[in-house]
């Protein structure tokens, strides 16, 4: 789950991938917090949350601006 979230956080995929990465990162962080055993991945989960949130806020407006400013 974190592998997919990591890839989506880096690629962005027009903001949708960033949103999915954000959701998966939050879900993974919750799972890691609930387990009694030691599960690695807290840093990757936070990475996905941070980069996913940034991508969700920045990428969609940039796509819209590029579509609007495209020569006709």
C-alpha positions in Angstrom: 0.0 0.0 0.0 2.8 2.4 0.9 4.7 1.5 -2.3 1.7 2.6 -4.5 1.2 5.7 -2.4 4.9 6.6 -2.7 4.8 6.3 -6.5 1.5 8.2 -6.8 2.9 11.0 -4.5 5.9 11.5 -6.8 4.1 11.3 -10.1 1.0 13.3 -9.2 -1.1 12.1 -12.1 -3.0 15.4 -12.5 -3.6 15.7 -8.8 -5.7 12.6 -8.6 -2.7 10.5 -7.8 -1.6 13.0 -5.2 -5.1 12.7 -3.5 -4.9 8.9 -3.5 -1.4 9.1 -2.1 -2.6 11.4 0.7 -5.5 9.0 1.5 -3.3 5.9 1.5 -0.7 7.6 3.6 -3.2 8.5 6.2 -4.6 5.0 6.2 -1.1 3.5 6.5 -0.2 5.8 9.3 -3.4 4.8 11.2 -2.6 1.1 10.6 1.0 1.5 11.8 -0.3 3.4 14.9 -2.8 0.6 15.8 -0.4 -2.4 15.6 1.2 -3.9 18.6 4.2 -5.1 16.6 6.9 -3.0 15.1 6.0 -2.1 11.5 8.3 0.1 9.5 7.0 2.7 7.2 6.1 5.7 9.4 8.5 7.9 7.5 7.2 6.8 4.1 3.6 7.3 5.3 4.4 10.9 6.4 6.2 11.5 3.0 3.0 10.4 1.2 0.8 12.6 3.3 3.0 15.7 2.9 3.8 15.3 -0.8 0.2 14.1 -1.6 -1.3 17.2 0.2 1.1 19.5 -1.7 0.4 17.9 -5.0 -3.4 17.9 -4.4 -3.3 21.7 -3.7 -0.8 22.7 -6.5 -1.2 20.3 -9.5 -4.9 20.8 -10.4 -4.7 24.7 -10.6 -1.6 24.3 -12.8 -3.4 21.9 -15.1 -6.3 24.3 -15.4 -4.0 27.2 -16.1 -2.1 25.3 -18.8 -5.4 24.3 -20.4 -6.7 27.9 -20.3 -3.5 29.4 -21.6 -3.0 26.9 -24.4 -3.0 28.4 -27.9 -6.2 27.9 -29.8 
